Amino acid sequence: MRKKLFKSIKLFTLFILTAMLVVGCASETSQSKETETLIMGLDDTFAPMGFRDETGNLVGFDVDLANEVAKRMGITIEFQPIDWSMKETELNAGNIDLIWNGYTITPARQEMVNFTKPYLENSQIIVTLADSDINTKADLAGRNVTVQAESSALDAINAEPEVAASFGDLAEFATNNEAFIDLEAGRSEALVVDEVLARYYMKLKGEENYKVLEEDFGDEEYGVGVRKEDTELLEKLNEIFDEMINDGTYDEIYSKWFSEN
């Protein structure tokens, strides 16, 4: 009887230890999977940086860059469309790990996130319809202007308060596509927008239908935004960007989306 009891205790103990080992392995695997995926927040209407093609797939310059970086890091990138006006909130709440979609480096944003090294230059240009009589910033006085909400274009306008105060109205839209539609419908008379997006959009819609003013709202640079505490991730991103520039991969991806340059 005692032998049977002792044997039962040994078997029960072995069962418990095995169960703990299985749970431990599962937990470790789960943690491992979590560290293998980074969630990239983007505005999926921001062509040619990150947008949906005719079949609904996410494509673009930033998408290709991110996939190449992920391959070199040995991780998976998950693309998460977000409300662009909430991008920093989404990042710092842990809902996404990267803001990467034509994300302009500004002093105000640098207070909320850490940026990688700049990887692309951009300008905030002024676009009108081709037959518009607007030719300078001064001509914007009393006119209705449109822009994407919470964008660097809006920041650039606000950086010139005298010009902004001269507008008849400033309409803000969730996406640049909506701002272009407002311009094309004649409800607004000028659009302030990232040159990278505007050139791509106008090429698709017919460049002859638009006019780009010689004056603009300034130059800027794009970077990838990460949380302040993610210093190792920041260092790794910068390291891989340098590798891609040095080995020509960056230029290959750039040429795919900006071949005319």
PALUMDO-17723 format. One record per residue: x negated, y negated, z negated of N, C-alpha, C in turn. Coordinates in nm, 3 decimals. Layout:
<nodes>
{{X Y Z} {X Y Z} {X Y Z}}
...
</nodes>
This chain:
<nodes>
{{-0.083 0.121 0.000} {0.000 0.000 0.000} {-0.086 -0.125 0.000}}
{{-0.188 -0.126 -0.085} {-0.277 -0.242 -0.092} {-0.351 -0.262 0.040}}
{{-0.389 -0.146 0.104} {-0.460 -0.157 0.233} {-0.370 -0.218 0.339}}
{{-0.242 -0.175 0.338} {-0.148 -0.230 0.436} {-0.127 -0.380 0.414}}
{{-0.115 -0.419 0.287} {-0.096 -0.560 0.253} {-0.217 -0.642 0.296}}
{{-0.336 -0.591 0.269} {-0.460 -0.660 0.306} {-0.470 -0.674 0.458}}
{{-0.430 -0.568 0.528} {-0.435 -0.571 0.674} {-0.336 -0.674 0.729}}
{{-0.218 -0.680 0.667} {-0.117 -0.777 0.710} {-0.165 -0.920 0.689}}
{{-0.231 -0.942 0.574} {-0.284 -1.076 0.545} {-0.389 -1.115 0.648}}
{{-0.475 -1.020 0.683} {-0.580 -1.047 0.783} {-0.519 -1.081 0.918}}
{{-0.417 -1.004 0.957} {-0.352 -1.030 1.085} {-0.283 -1.166 1.086}}
{{-0.216 -1.200 0.974} {-0.148 -1.330 0.964} {-0.248 -1.444 0.972}}
{{-0.362 -1.428 0.900} {-0.467 -1.530 0.903} {-0.523 -1.547 1.043}}
{{-0.545 -1.435 1.111} {-0.596 -1.440 1.249} {-0.498 -1.510 1.340}}
{{-0.367 -1.481 1.317} {-0.263 -1.545 1.398} {-0.264 -1.697 1.379}}
{{-0.274 -1.741 1.253} {-0.277 -1.884 1.222} {-0.398 -1.952 1.286}}
{{-0.514 -1.888 1.272} {-0.637 -1.946 1.329} {-0.627 -1.957 1.480}}
{{-0.571 -1.852 1.544} {-0.555 -1.854 1.690} {-0.461 -1.965 1.732}}
{{-0.349 -1.977 1.658} {-0.251 -2.083 1.689} {-0.314 -2.220 1.676}}
{{-0.394 -2.240 1.571} {-0.460 -2.370 1.551} {-0.557 -2.399 1.664}}
{{-0.627 -2.295 1.710} {-0.723 -2.312 1.819} {-0.652 -2.351 1.947}}
{{-0.538 -2.284 1.974} {-0.461 -2.315 2.095} {-0.411 -2.458 2.091}}
{{-0.354 -2.497 1.975} {-0.304 -2.635 1.960} {-0.416 -2.735 1.975}}
{{-0.532 -2.703 1.915} {-0.648 -2.793 1.925} {-0.694 -2.811 2.067}}
{{-0.698 -2.698 2.142} {-0.740 -2.705 2.282} {-0.640 -2.785 2.365}}
{{-0.510 -2.763 2.337} {-0.406 -2.836 2.410} {-0.417 -2.984 2.384}}
{{-0.441 -3.018 2.255} {-0.456 -3.158 2.219} {-0.576 -3.220 2.287}}
{{-0.686 -3.144 2.290} {-0.808 -3.196 2.354} {-0.787 -3.215 2.503}}
{{-0.713 -3.115 2.565} {-0.685 -3.126 2.708} {-0.598 -3.246 2.736}}
{{-0.497 -3.268 2.648} {-0.408 -3.382 2.665} {-0.484 -3.513 2.656}}
{{-0.574 -3.524 2.557} {-0.654 -3.646 2.542} {-0.744 -3.666 2.662}}
{{-0.797 -3.552 2.714} {-0.885 -3.559 2.829} {-0.811 -3.613 2.949}}
{{-0.684 -3.564 2.964} {-0.605 -3.610 3.079} {-0.577 -3.759 3.068}}
{{-0.551 -3.805 2.946} {-0.523 -3.947 2.927} {-0.642 -4.033 2.970}}
{{-0.761 -3.986 2.941} {-0.878 -4.067 2.974} {-0.915 -4.058 3.122}}
{{-0.853 -3.964 3.194} {-0.887 -3.947 3.335} {-0.803 -4.035 3.426}}
{{-0.704 -4.104 3.372} {-0.616 -4.186 3.454} {-0.616 -4.331 3.406}}
{{-0.632 -4.423 3.499} {-0.618 -4.566 3.470} {-0.500 -4.618 3.549}}
{{-0.416 -4.698 3.484} {-0.298 -4.753 3.550} {-0.328 -4.895 3.599}}
{{-0.313 -4.914 3.728} {-0.343 -5.043 3.791} {-0.212 -5.117 3.820}}
{{-0.195 -5.233 3.760} {-0.077 -5.315 3.784} {-0.095 -5.403 3.906}}
{{0.008 -5.408 3.990} {-0.002 -5.488 4.112} {0.134 -5.539 4.156}}
{{0.130 -5.642 4.239} {0.248 -5.695 4.307} {0.250 -5.623 4.442}}
{{0.346 -5.532 4.462} {0.343 -5.449 4.583} {0.398 -5.519 4.707}}
{{0.404 -5.653 4.703} {0.441 -5.730 4.822} {0.327 -5.821 4.868}}
{{0.208 -5.804 4.806} {0.098 -5.897 4.830} {0.004 -5.844 4.939}}
{{0.049 -5.853 5.064} {-0.033 -5.810 5.177} {-0.143 -5.914 5.203}}
{{-0.263 -5.870 5.242} {-0.304 -5.732 5.268} {-0.376 -5.668 5.147}}
{{-0.356 -5.722 5.027} {-0.429 -5.672 4.911} {-0.368 -5.544 4.855}}
{{-0.236 -5.545 4.836} {-0.164 -5.428 4.789} {-0.018 -5.443 4.827}}
{{0.032 -5.356 4.916} {0.169 -5.370 4.964} {0.216 -5.237 5.020}}
{{0.343 -5.229 5.055} {0.399 -5.104 5.106} {0.407 -5.108 5.259}}
{{0.361 -4.999 5.319} {0.367 -4.990 5.465} {0.507 -4.947 5.509}}
{{0.522 -4.918 5.639} {0.654 -4.886 5.694} {0.716 -4.762 5.630}}
{{0.633 -4.673 5.578} {0.684 -4.550 5.517} {0.697 -4.561 5.365}}
{{0.666 -4.678 5.311} {0.682 -4.699 5.168} {0.559 -4.668 5.085}}
{{0.450 -4.630 5.151} {0.327 -4.599 5.079} {0.252 -4.727 5.043}}
{{0.187 -4.727 4.926} {0.106 -4.842 4.885} {-0.027 -4.840 4.960}}
{{-0.056 -4.948 5.026} {-0.180 -4.960 5.104} {-0.238 -5.099 5.079}}
{{-0.359 -5.124 5.130} {-0.416 -5.257 5.122} {-0.563 -5.256 5.083}}
{{-0.623 -5.371 5.091} {-0.764 -5.388 5.060} {-0.794 -5.349 4.916}}
{{-0.717 -5.402 4.821} {-0.740 -5.370 4.680} {-0.709 -5.224 4.650}}
{{-0.610 -5.167 4.717} {-0.576 -5.026 4.698} {-0.692 -4.938 4.743}}
{{-0.751 -4.970 4.858} {-0.867 -4.893 4.907} {-0.987 -4.909 4.816}}
{{-1.011 -5.031 4.769} {-1.122 -5.054 4.676} {-1.102 -4.972 4.548}}
{{-0.981 -4.977 4.494} {-0.951 -4.907 4.370} {-0.968 -4.756 4.385}}
{{-0.923 -4.701 4.497} {-0.938 -4.557 4.520} {-1.084 -4.517 4.530}}
{{-1.166 -4.601 4.592} {-1.309 -4.572 4.602} {-1.376 -4.580 4.466}}
{{-1.339 -4.679 4.387} {-1.393 -4.692 4.251} {-1.354 -4.571 4.167}}
{{-1.229 -4.529 4.178} {-1.180 -4.414 4.102} {-1.258 -4.287 4.139}}
{{-1.284 -4.271 4.269} {-1.359 -4.154 4.315} {-1.498 -4.152 4.254}}
{{-1.562 -4.267 4.249} {-1.698 -4.275 4.194} {-1.700 -4.259 4.042}}
{{-1.590 -4.296 3.977} {-1.581 -4.280 3.832} {-1.535 -4.140 3.792}}
{{-1.484 -4.064 3.890} {-1.432 -3.932 3.860} {-1.300 -3.935 3.786}}
{{-1.217 -4.038 3.815} {-1.087 -4.052 3.749} {-0.978 -4.067 3.854}}
{{-0.855 -4.080 3.808} {-0.740 -4.104 3.895} {-0.687 -4.245 3.869}}
{{-0.652 -4.316 3.976} {-0.587 -4.446 3.964} {-0.438 -4.427 3.989}}
{{-0.356 -4.473 3.897} {-0.211 -4.472 3.915} {-0.167 -4.615 3.943}}
{{-0.100 -4.635 4.055} {-0.058 -4.770 4.096} {0.081 -4.799 4.041}}
{{0.091 -4.909 3.964} {0.216 -4.944 3.898} {0.262 -5.084 3.939}}
{{0.364 -5.095 4.026} {0.418 -5.228 4.058} {0.474 -5.294 3.933}}
{{0.445 -5.422 3.916} {0.489 -5.496 3.797} {0.546 -5.631 3.836}}
{{0.616 -5.691 3.744} {0.658 -5.830 3.758} {0.532 -5.914 3.740}}
{{0.488 -5.979 3.848} {0.359 -6.049 3.846} {0.355 -6.158 3.739}}
{{0.468 -6.214 3.706} {0.470 -6.320 3.604} {0.442 -6.264 3.465}}
{{0.447 -6.129 3.450} {0.427 -6.065 3.320} {0.297 -5.986 3.315}}
{{0.207 -6.010 3.410} {0.088 -5.924 3.426} {0.000 -5.917 3.302}}
{{-0.032 -6.030 3.240} {-0.117 -6.028 3.121} {-0.047 -5.961 3.002}}
{{0.083 -5.982 2.992} {0.161 -5.918 2.886} {0.160 -5.767 2.903}}
{{0.178 -5.721 3.026} {0.177 -5.577 3.055} {0.041 -5.516 3.022}}
{{-0.066 -5.590 3.053} {-0.201 -5.540 3.027} {-0.226 -5.528 2.877}}
{{-0.201 -5.634 2.805} {-0.234 -5.636 2.662} {-0.139 -5.553 2.577}}
{{-0.023 -5.516 2.635} {0.069 -5.426 2.566} {0.031 -5.280 2.589}}
{{-0.066 -5.258 2.678} {-0.111 -5.121 2.705} {-0.030 -5.049 2.811}}
{{0.060 -5.120 2.879} {0.141 -5.057 2.984} {0.061 -5.034 3.111}}
{{-0.041 -5.115 3.133} {-0.133 -5.097 3.246} {-0.275 -5.116 3.191}}
{{-0.373 -5.071 3.269} {-0.513 -5.082 3.227} {-0.592 -5.183 3.310}}
{{-0.539 -5.217 3.427} {-0.608 -5.308 3.518} {-0.508 -5.402 3.583}}
{{-0.544 -5.528 3.600} {-0.470 -5.619 3.687} {-0.558 -5.635 3.811}}
{{-0.510 -5.581 3.923} {-0.599 -5.574 4.039} {-0.516 -5.591 4.165}}
{{-0.499 -5.712 4.210} {-0.417 -5.736 4.328} {-0.425 -5.883 4.367}}
{{-0.541 -5.925 4.418} {-0.557 -6.066 4.449} {-0.540 -6.150 4.324}}
{{-0.607 -6.108 4.216} {-0.593 -6.173 4.086} {-0.701 -6.280 4.070}}
{{-0.659 -6.404 4.078} {-0.753 -6.517 4.077} {-0.811 -6.542 3.939}}
{{-0.940 -6.565 3.935} {-1.009 -6.596 3.810} {-0.986 -6.744 3.777}}
{{-0.923 -6.769 3.661} {-0.900 -6.906 3.616} {-0.938 -6.915 3.469}}
{{-0.972 -7.035 3.420} {-1.005 -7.050 3.278} {-0.892 -7.005 3.185}}
{{-0.768 -7.036 3.222} {-0.655 -6.997 3.137} {-0.643 -6.846 3.127}}
{{-0.663 -6.778 3.238} {-0.654 -6.631 3.238} {-0.773 -6.568 3.166}}
{{-0.888 -6.633 3.172} {-1.006 -6.580 3.103} {-0.989 -6.579 2.952}}
{{-0.897 -6.658 2.901} {-0.869 -6.656 2.758} {-0.788 -6.532 2.719}}
{{-0.719 -6.473 2.817} {-0.631 -6.359 2.788} {-0.691 -6.225 2.828}}
{{-0.777 -6.224 2.931} {-0.834 -6.099 2.981} {-0.982 -6.119 3.012}}
{{-1.052 -6.007 3.031} {-1.189 -6.012 3.083} {-1.187 -5.982 3.231}}
{{-1.264 -6.057 3.307} {-1.271 -6.038 3.451} {-1.401 -5.971 3.492}}
{{-1.392 -5.890 3.597} {-1.513 -5.839 3.661} {-1.581 -5.954 3.736}}
{{-1.694 -5.923 3.794} {-1.757 -6.018 3.885} {-1.660 -6.046 4.000}}
{{-1.663 -6.167 4.057} {-1.577 -6.195 4.173} {-1.612 -6.101 4.288}}
{{-1.509 -6.057 4.361} {-1.535 -5.968 4.474} {-1.477 -6.019 4.606}}
{{-1.402 -6.132 4.601} {-1.347 -6.189 4.724} {-1.315 -6.336 4.703}}
{{-1.345 -6.417 4.803} {-1.314 -6.560 4.797} {-1.178 -6.587 4.862}}
{{-1.114 -6.695 4.818} {-0.981 -6.729 4.867} {-0.962 -6.880 4.856}}
{{-0.860 -6.932 4.923} {-0.822 -7.073 4.911} {-0.672 -7.081 4.895}}
{{-0.625 -7.190 4.834} {-0.482 -7.216 4.824} {-0.444 -7.315 4.934}}
{{-0.385 -7.263 5.040} {-0.358 -7.346 5.157} {-0.213 -7.396 5.157}}
{{-0.187 -7.494 5.242} {-0.054 -7.551 5.258} {-0.002 -7.510 5.396}}
{{0.111 -7.443 5.399} {0.170 -7.393 5.524} {0.304 -7.461 5.547}}
{{0.326 -7.502 5.671} {0.457 -7.556 5.712} {0.499 -7.484 5.839}}
{{0.620 -7.510 5.884} {0.660 -7.461 6.015} {0.588 -7.542 6.122}}
{{0.572 -7.485 6.239} {0.488 -7.545 6.344} {0.533 -7.685 6.385}}
{{0.665 -7.711 6.382} {0.715 -7.841 6.429} {0.728 -7.945 6.317}}
{{0.672 -7.916 6.200} {0.683 -8.008 6.087} {0.600 -8.135 6.110}}
{{0.648 -8.246 6.054} {0.573 -8.371 6.062} {0.482 -8.389 5.940}}
{{0.472 -8.286 5.857} {0.382 -8.290 5.742} {0.241 -8.252 5.790}}
{{0.145 -8.341 5.767} {0.008 -8.315 5.812} {-0.097 -8.333 5.703}}
{{-0.057 -8.397 5.591} {-0.150 -8.420 5.481} {-0.079 -8.397 5.348}}
{{-0.157 -8.394 5.240} {-0.097 -8.384 5.108} {-0.005 -8.503 5.080}}
{{-0.046 -8.619 5.127} {0.034 -8.740 5.104} {0.173 -8.725 5.166}}
{{0.181 -8.649 5.275} {0.310 -8.630 5.343} {0.405 -8.541 5.264}}
{{0.354 -8.477 5.159} {0.440 -8.391 5.077} {0.529 -8.471 4.984}}
{{0.505 -8.601 4.973} {0.585 -8.687 4.885} {0.732 -8.682 4.927}}
{{0.817 -8.650 4.832} {0.960 -8.645 4.858} {1.006 -8.518 4.929}}
{{0.915 -8.426 4.956} {0.949 -8.303 5.029} {0.968 -8.186 4.932}}
{{1.045 -8.089 4.975} {1.066 -7.967 4.897} {0.954 -7.868 4.926}}
{{0.888 -7.826 4.821} {0.773 -7.735 4.832} {0.807 -7.606 4.759}}
{{0.753 -7.494 4.807} {0.779 -7.366 4.743} {0.649 -7.294 4.711}}
{{0.657 -7.201 4.613} {0.537 -7.134 4.563} {0.579 -7.008 4.487}}
{{0.487 -6.914 4.469} {0.516 -6.797 4.385} {0.504 -6.836 4.238}}
{{0.599 -6.791 4.158} {0.598 -6.820 4.014} {0.478 -6.755 3.946}}
{{0.422 -6.825 3.847} {0.310 -6.774 3.767} {0.191 -6.731 3.853}}
{{0.171 -6.800 3.963} {0.061 -6.767 4.054} {-0.051 -6.869 4.041}}
{{-0.166 -6.835 4.098} {-0.277 -6.931 4.098} {-0.246 -7.048 4.190}}
{{-0.156 -7.027 4.287} {-0.112 -7.138 4.373} {-0.040 -7.242 4.289}}
{{0.045 -7.197 4.199} {0.114 -7.289 4.109} {0.015 -7.359 4.017}}
{{-0.084 -7.285 3.968} {-0.188 -7.346 3.884} {-0.263 -7.455 3.961}}
{{-0.291 -7.426 4.089} {-0.365 -7.522 4.171} {-0.285 -7.649 4.194}}
{{-0.155 -7.634 4.213} {-0.068 -7.751 4.229} {-0.067 -7.834 4.101}}
{{-0.050 -7.766 3.989} {-0.044 -7.836 3.859} {-0.176 -7.901 3.822}}
{{-0.284 -7.856 3.884} {-0.415 -7.917 3.858} {-0.427 -8.053 3.926}}
{{-0.331 -8.084 4.014} {-0.325 -8.215 4.079} {-0.190 -8.278 4.046}}
{{-0.172 -8.322 3.922} {-0.040 -8.367 3.874} {0.021 -8.482 3.954}}
{{-0.062 -8.571 4.007} {-0.007 -8.683 4.083} {0.058 -8.634 4.212}}
{{-0.007 -8.537 4.275} {0.050 -8.480 4.398} {0.177 -8.403 4.364}}
{{0.170 -8.321 4.259} {0.286 -8.241 4.220} {0.405 -8.329 4.184}}
{{0.379 -8.439 4.118} {0.486 -8.530 4.077} {0.554 -8.597 4.196}}
{{0.484 -8.599 4.310} {0.540 -8.666 4.428} {0.640 -8.578 4.503}}
{{0.640 -8.447 4.476} {0.729 -8.356 4.549} {0.874 -8.392 4.522}}
{{0.958 -8.367 4.621} {1.101 -8.382 4.598} {1.151 -8.273 4.505}}
{{1.103 -8.148 4.530} {1.140 -8.035 4.446} {1.032 -7.928 4.461}}
{{1.012 -7.850 4.358} {0.918 -7.738 4.364} {0.994 -7.612 4.326}}
{{1.019 -7.527 4.426} {1.093 -7.402 4.404} {0.995 -7.288 4.381}}
{{1.021 -7.207 4.277} {0.934 -7.094 4.244} {1.008 -6.963 4.268}}
{{0.939 -6.870 4.336} {0.998 -6.740 4.367} {0.912 -6.629 4.309}}
{{0.975 -6.513 4.290} {0.904 -6.399 4.230} {0.793 -6.348 4.319}}
{{0.812 -6.358 4.452} {0.710 -6.309 4.547} {0.681 -6.414 4.653}}
{{0.565 -6.402 4.716} {0.529 -6.491 4.825} {0.617 -6.468 4.947}}
{{0.662 -6.344 4.966} {0.751 -6.315 5.079} {0.879 -6.396 5.069}}
{{0.934 -6.404 4.947} {1.055 -6.483 4.927} {1.028 -6.631 4.952}}
{{0.909 -6.678 4.913} {0.873 -6.818 4.936} {0.863 -6.846 5.087}}
{{0.807 -6.753 5.163} {0.799 -6.769 5.308} {0.938 -6.772 5.370}}
{{1.025 -6.685 5.322} {1.163 -6.682 5.374} {1.234 -6.814 5.348}}
{{1.209 -6.872 5.231} {1.269 -7.002 5.198} {1.220 -7.110 5.294}}
{{1.090 -7.104 5.325} {1.033 -7.199 5.421} {1.095 -7.180 5.559}}
{{1.103 -7.057 5.602} {1.156 -7.026 5.736} {1.303 -7.063 5.749}}
{{1.376 -7.059 5.637} {1.518 -7.095 5.638} {1.539 -7.246 5.636}}
{{1.431 -7.321 5.613} {1.441 -7.466 5.611} {1.482 -7.524 5.478}}
{{1.495 -7.440 5.377} {1.532 -7.492 5.244} {1.414 -7.564 5.179}}
{{1.293 -7.518 5.210} {1.173 -7.590 5.168} {1.096 -7.630 5.294}}
{{1.006 -7.726 5.278} {0.936 -7.781 5.396} {0.787 -7.750 5.396}}
{{0.737 -7.697 5.285} {0.596 -7.660 5.277} {0.579 -7.551 5.173}}
{{0.477 -7.470 5.193} {0.448 -7.359 5.103} {0.301 -7.365 5.064}}
{{0.273 -7.354 4.934} {0.135 -7.343 4.886} {0.113 -7.196 4.851}}
{{0.008 -7.135 4.910} {-0.004 -6.990 4.904} {-0.149 -6.947 4.923}}
{{-0.182 -6.828 4.872} {-0.315 -6.771 4.894} {-0.341 -6.756 5.044}}
{{-0.456 -6.805 5.089} {-0.489 -6.795 5.231} {-0.495 -6.650 5.277}}
{{-0.549 -6.563 5.190} {-0.562 -6.420 5.225} {-0.427 -6.362 5.265}}
{{-0.324 -6.389 5.184} {-0.190 -6.338 5.216} {-0.130 -6.411 5.334}}
{{-0.141 -6.544 5.336} {-0.075 -6.624 5.439} {-0.124 -6.589 5.579}}
{{-0.255 -6.574 5.596} {-0.309 -6.542 5.728} {-0.255 -6.408 5.778}}
{{-0.248 -6.311 5.687} {-0.198 -6.178 5.723} {-0.050 -6.186 5.760}}
{{0.028 -6.255 5.678} {0.172 -6.269 5.701} {0.199 -6.340 5.833}}
{{0.129 -6.451 5.858} {0.154 -6.529 5.980} {0.114 -6.452 6.105}}
{{0.012 -6.371 6.093} {-0.031 -6.290 6.208} {0.078 -6.190 6.246}}
{{0.144 -6.132 6.145} {0.252 -6.037 6.170} {0.376 -6.105 6.226}}
{{0.405 -6.226 6.176} {0.528 -6.295 6.214} {0.513 -6.384 6.337}}
{{0.388 -6.410 6.376} {0.363 -6.499 6.491} {0.301 -6.629 6.445}}
{{0.169 -6.638 6.459} {0.096 -6.755 6.408} {0.144 -6.886 6.470}}
{{0.200 -6.876 6.592} {0.246 -6.997 6.661} {0.366 -7.061 6.591}}
{{0.428 -6.990 6.500} {0.546 -7.043 6.431} {0.511 -7.128 6.309}}
{{0.383 -7.133 6.275} {0.341 -7.200 6.152} {0.227 -7.297 6.178}}
{{0.207 -7.383 6.080} {0.095 -7.478 6.083} {0.028 -7.475 5.946}}
{{-0.104 -7.471 5.947} {-0.182 -7.475 5.823} {-0.250 -7.611 5.816}}
{{-0.225 -7.686 5.710} {-0.284 -7.818 5.696} {-0.436 -7.809 5.674}}
{{-0.508 -7.910 5.717} {-0.653 -7.913 5.694} {-0.683 -7.929 5.545}}
{{-0.603 -8.007 5.475} {-0.620 -8.022 5.331} {-0.563 -7.899 5.260}}
{{-0.621 -7.865 5.147} {-0.568 -7.753 5.069} {-0.575 -7.786 4.921}}
{{-0.543 -7.687 4.837} {-0.545 -7.706 4.692} {-0.664 -7.636 4.627}}
{{-0.771 -7.617 4.704} {-0.895 -7.571 4.645} {-0.930 -7.424 4.669}}
{{-1.058 -7.395 4.647} {-1.110 -7.259 4.663} {-1.105 -7.185 4.530}}
{{-1.106 -7.053 4.537} {-1.102 -6.970 4.418} {-1.163 -6.833 4.449}}
{{-1.169 -6.748 4.347} {-1.225 -6.614 4.363} {-1.137 -6.511 4.295}}
{{-1.132 -6.392 4.352} {-1.056 -6.282 4.295} {-1.146 -6.194 4.208}}
{{-1.088 -6.141 4.099} {-1.157 -6.046 4.014} {-1.057 -5.944 3.962}}
{{-1.107 -5.840 3.897} {-1.020 -5.741 3.833} {-1.010 -5.774 3.685}}
{{-0.890 -5.775 3.632} {-0.869 -5.808 3.490} {-0.856 -5.684 3.405}}
{{-0.927 -5.681 3.292} {-0.916 -5.572 3.194} {-0.895 -5.631 3.056}}
{{-0.853 -5.548 2.961} {-0.836 -5.596 2.824} {-0.970 -5.638 2.764}}
{{-0.965 -5.733 2.673} {-1.086 -5.786 2.611} {-1.171 -5.677 2.547}}
{{-1.104 -5.577 2.486} {-1.178 -5.473 2.415} {-1.237 -5.365 2.506}}
{{-1.196 -5.363 2.633} {-1.242 -5.258 2.725} {-1.375 -5.295 2.790}}
{{-1.476 -5.316 2.707} {-1.606 -5.363 2.757} {-1.679 -5.257 2.840}}
{{-1.666 -5.129 2.799} {-1.733 -5.023 2.875} {-1.673 -5.010 3.014}}
{{-1.541 -5.021 3.023} {-1.474 -5.015 3.153} {-1.519 -5.132 3.240}}
{{-1.528 -5.251 3.182} {-1.572 -5.369 3.255} {-1.712 -5.348 3.312}}
{{-1.802 -5.298 3.230} {-1.939 -5.275 3.275} {-1.944 -5.172 3.388}}
{{-1.862 -5.068 3.376} {-1.860 -4.964 3.478} {-1.807 -5.017 3.611}}
{{-1.701 -5.097 3.605} {-1.646 -5.156 3.726} {-1.748 -5.244 3.796}}
{{-1.817 -5.328 3.719} {-1.919 -5.415 3.778} {-2.032 -5.334 3.840}}
{{-2.070 -5.228 3.772} {-2.177 -5.142 3.822} {-2.138 -5.078 3.955}}
{{-2.014 -5.029 3.964} {-1.969 -4.964 4.088} {-1.950 -5.065 4.200}}
{{-1.900 -5.185 4.168} {-1.891 -5.289 4.270} {-2.028 -5.317 4.332}}
{{-2.130 -5.326 4.247} {-2.266 -5.349 4.297} {-2.311 -5.234 4.388}}
{{-2.281 -5.112 4.346} {-2.317 -4.995 4.428} {-2.249 -5.001 4.565}}
{{-2.122 -5.034 4.566} {-2.045 -5.037 4.691} {-2.093 -5.147 4.785}}
{{-2.134 -5.259 4.727} {-2.189 -5.367 4.810} {-2.324 -5.327 4.867}}
{{-2.407 -5.265 4.784} {-2.542 -5.227 4.828} {-2.542 -5.115 4.931}}
{{-2.448 -5.021 4.920} {-2.449 -4.909 5.015} {-2.359 -4.930 5.137}}
{{-2.297 -5.048 5.147} {-2.219 -5.081 5.266} {-2.073 -5.041 5.261}}
{{-2.030 -4.972 5.156} {-1.891 -4.927 5.147} {-1.794 -5.044 5.137}}
{{-1.835 -5.145 5.061} {-1.749 -5.264 5.049} {-1.724 -5.327 5.186}}
{{-1.830 -5.342 5.265} {-1.816 -5.403 5.397} {-1.726 -5.322 5.489}}
{{-1.732 -5.189 5.477} {-1.646 -5.103 5.558} {-1.499 -5.126 5.526}}
{{-1.469 -5.133 5.396} {-1.330 -5.156 5.354} {-1.286 -5.297 5.392}}
{{-1.376 -5.393 5.375} {-1.346 -5.531 5.410} {-1.311 -5.543 5.560}}
{{-1.392 -5.480 5.643} {-1.372 -5.487 5.788} {-1.239 -5.427 5.829}}
{{-1.195 -5.325 5.758} {-1.068 -5.259 5.789} {-0.951 -5.358 5.776}}
{{-0.958 -5.445 5.676} {-0.845 -5.535 5.648} {-0.866 -5.677 5.697}}
{{-0.991 -5.716 5.715} {-1.021 -5.854 5.759} {-1.116 -5.850 5.878}}
{{-1.079 -5.773 5.978} {-1.169 -5.747 6.091} {-1.211 -5.873 6.167}}
{{-1.124 -5.974 6.170} {-1.156 -6.094 6.244} {-1.271 -6.172 6.180}}
{{-1.295 -6.147 6.050} {-1.403 -6.217 5.981} {-1.532 -6.137 5.978}}
</nodes>
